[in-house]
Amino acid sequence: MGSQSNPLVALGRLRRDAPKTVAGFRRWRRIIDTDGAVPARIKRLFVACAATVKGYEEMALRELGAARDAGLSEDEAGAAVAILSSVRGEGAALRFHGLFMQVYPSALDPEAPDEDLTVEPGAAEANFLHYFGTMPPSLGKLFEVKPLGADAYYLMREGTLSGTALGPVHAELLLVTVLVADYSEWSKVHMNGARKAGASEEAVAEAVICAVPTAGLSAWVIGATAMDAG
């Protein structure tokens, strides 16, 4: 479903009172709804995730359905459950999972062992230093006061960025969209992570633009500022 059938564009009052706004919105949607540096199916998933976090359930369902219709696989869509669990916690992950089951009703919860994983001594610290270049004070504080929390952070971060069907580039870019939609400066960390994983500047820009439908023009301003600060 493209921007022509978008509920906002369909509002006669908006078309009458603010035709320039509608024309501008259509251009943002054109970037999202067509393949570019990031495939359209992935960008629609990004919008769906941002809408989920914002609590815009109808929008999230519409975007996820459009992503599926554009070829988003069940595994690609399901990957967002893990990613949202890390970036926005249990509530957001479970909310998205509920929407996912509506859009992919034949999906089955797979049989998987409920097992703990061992973190080798020094693995978390080495991972953080490799990714960030230096130890962020927030993570250094975990090592200082609750080392088990540092292991937990490491495991969830790795599971998010390298353990899903989206792959590292699109996982990083999804985080960019969600964080920019919340006007978070932390988005610059994942912009840099996406670049290191192979994303172009155009791809980073498209991920920022995917936050515009849920967070307005300020999303671009915040995101572009983070791009330059990265």
C-alpha positions in Angstrom: 0.0 0.0 0.0 1.6 3.3 -1.1 1.1 6.8 0.0 -1.9 7.3 -2.3 -4.0 5.1 0.0 -2.5 6.4 3.3 -5.2 7.6 5.7 -3.5 10.9 6.3 -3.3 11.7 2.6 -6.9 10.6 2.3 -8.2 13.3 4.7 -10.2 15.8 2.6 -9.8 18.5 5.2 -6.0 18.2 5.0 -6.0 18.1 1.3 -8.2 21.2 1.2 -6.5 23.2 4.0 -2.9 22.1 3.6 -2.2 20.8 0.1 1.5 21.6 0.5 1.7 19.5 3.7 0.1 16.6 1.8 2.5 17.0 -1.1 5.4 17.0 1.3 4.1 14.0 3.1 3.8 12.1 -0.1 7.4 12.7 -0.9 8.5 11.3 2.5 6.3 8.3 1.8 7.8 7.9 -1.6 11.2 7.5 -0.1 9.9 4.9 2.4 7.6 3.0 0.0 10.1 2.4 -2.8 13.4 0.5 -2.9 16.4 2.7 -2.3 19.6 2.2 -0.2 17.3 0.1 2.0 14.6 -2.2 0.5 11.0 -0.9 0.8 9.9 -4.0 2.7 12.6 -3.3 5.4 11.7 0.4 5.6 8.0 -0.5 6.2 9.1 -2.8 9.0 11.1 0.1 10.5 8.0 2.3 10.5 5.9 -0.5 12.0 8.4 -0.8 14.8 8.5 2.9 15.5 4.7 3.0 15.5 4.6 0.0 17.9 6.8 1.8 20.4 4.7 5.0 20.1 1.6 3.0 20.7 0.1 3.6 17.3 -1.3 0.1 16.8 -3.4 0.7 13.7 -0.5 2.3 12.0 1.9 -0.5 13.0 -0.5 -3.1 11.7 -0.9 -1.2 8.4 2.8 -0.8 7.9 3.7 -4.4 8.9 1.0 -5.7 6.5 2.4 -3.6 3.7 5.9 -4.8 4.5 4.6 -8.4 4.3 2.9 -7.6 0.9 6.2 -6.2 -0.3 8.0 -9.4 0.5 9.0 -9.2 4.1 9.6 -12.7 5.3 8.2 -14.1 8.5 11.8 -14.5 9.9 12.6 -10.9 9.0 9.5 -9.6 10.7 10.0 -11.8 13.7 13.5 -10.5 14.2 12.0 -7.2 15.4 10.8 -9.0 18.6 14.4 -9.5 19.7 15.5 -6.0 18.6 12.7 -4.2 20.3 13.3 -6.2 23.5 16.7 -4.7 23.7 16.0 -1.1 22.6 12.6 -0.6 24.3 12.1 -3.6 26.6 9.6 -6.3 27.2 6.4 -4.3 26.7 7.4 -3.1 23.3 8.6 -6.6 22.2 5.4 -8.3 23.4 3.2 -5.7 21.7 5.0 -6.1 18.4 4.8 -9.9 18.8 1.0 -9.6 19.1 0.9 -7.5 15.9 3.2 -9.9 14.2 0.9 -12.8 14.9 -2.0 -10.9 13.4 -0.1 -10.1 10.2 1.5 -13.6 10.0 -1.3 -15.8 11.4 0.2 -19.0 10.3 3.5 -18.4 12.2 4.2 -20.9 14.9 6.2 -20.3 18.0 9.2 -22.5 17.4 10.3 -25.2 19.7 13.6 -24.0 21.2 15.5 -25.0 24.3 15.3 -22.8 27.4 19.0 -22.7 28.2 21.4 -20.3 29.7 24.6 -19.3 28.0 28.1 -19.0 29.4 30.0 -15.7 29.0 33.7 -16.2 29.1 35.7 -13.9 31.3 36.6 -10.8 29.5 34.2 -11.4 26.6 31.8 -8.6 27.4 34.6 -6.1 27.9 36.3 -7.0 24.7 33.0 -6.8 22.8 32.3 -3.3 24.1 35.7 -2.0 23.4 35.6 -3.4 19.8 32.2 -1.9 19.1 32.5 1.5 20.9 36.2 2.0 20.5 36.4 2.9 24.2 34.4 1.9 27.3 31.3 4.0 27.6 30.9 5.3 31.2 27.5 3.7 31.5 28.9 0.2 30.8 32.0 0.9 32.9 29.6 1.5 35.8 28.0 -1.9 35.2 31.4 -3.6 35.5 32.1 -1.6 38.6 28.9 -2.2 40.5 27.1 -5.2 39.0 29.3 -7.3 36.6 26.5 -9.7 36.0 24.6 -6.8 34.4 27.5 -6.2 32.0 27.2 -9.8 30.8 23.4 -9.3 30.4 24.0 -6.2 28.4 26.6 -7.9 26.2 24.3 -10.9 25.5 21.3 -8.8 24.6 23.3 -6.5 22.5 24.9 -9.3 20.5 21.5 -11.1 20.2 20.1 -7.9 18.7 22.8 -6.9 16.3 24.2 -10.2 15.0 21.7 -12.9 15.9 18.6 -12.1 13.8 17.4 -12.7 10.2 17.7 -9.0 9.5 21.5 -9.1 9.7 23.7 -6.4 11.4 23.1 -3.6 8.9 19.4 -3.6 9.0 19.3 -4.4 12.7 21.4 -1.3 13.4 19.3 0.8 11.1 16.1 -0.4 12.8 17.5 0.8 16.0 18.3 4.2 14.4 14.6 4.6 13.3 13.2 3.7 16.8 15.7 5.9 18.6 15.2 8.9 16.3 11.4 8.5 16.6 12.0 9.1 20.3 14.4 12.0 19.6 17.2 10.1 21.3 20.8 11.3 20.7 21.8 7.6 21.3 20.8 7.1 17.7 24.3 8.3 16.6 25.9 5.2 18.3 23.8 2.9 16.0 24.4 5.1 13.0 28.1 4.5 13.5 27.4 0.8 14.1 25.4 0.6 10.8 28.3 2.3 9.0 30.8 -0.1 10.4 28.6 -3.0 9.3 28.5 -1.6 5.7 25.6 0.9 5.5 25.9 3.9 3.3 25.0 7.5 4.3 22.0 7.2 2.1 20.9 4.1 4.0 21.3 5.9 7.4 19.3 8.8 6.0 16.5 6.5 4.9 16.4 5.0 8.4 16.0 8.5 9.9 13.3 9.3 7.4 11.4 6.2 8.5 10.9 7.9 11.8 9.1 10.9 10.2 5.6 9.2 9.9 5.6 8.6 13.7 7.6 11.6 15.0 7.2 14.4 12.4 9.7 16.7 10.9 11.6 17.0 14.2 12.7 13.4 13.6 14.7 14.5 10.6 16.3 17.4 12.4 17.3 15.2 15.4 18.5 12.4 13.1 20.5 14.7 10.7 22.1 16.3 13.7 23.1 12.9 15.0 24.4 11.9 11.6 26.8 14.9 11.6 27.8 14.3 15.2 28.7 10.7 14.6 
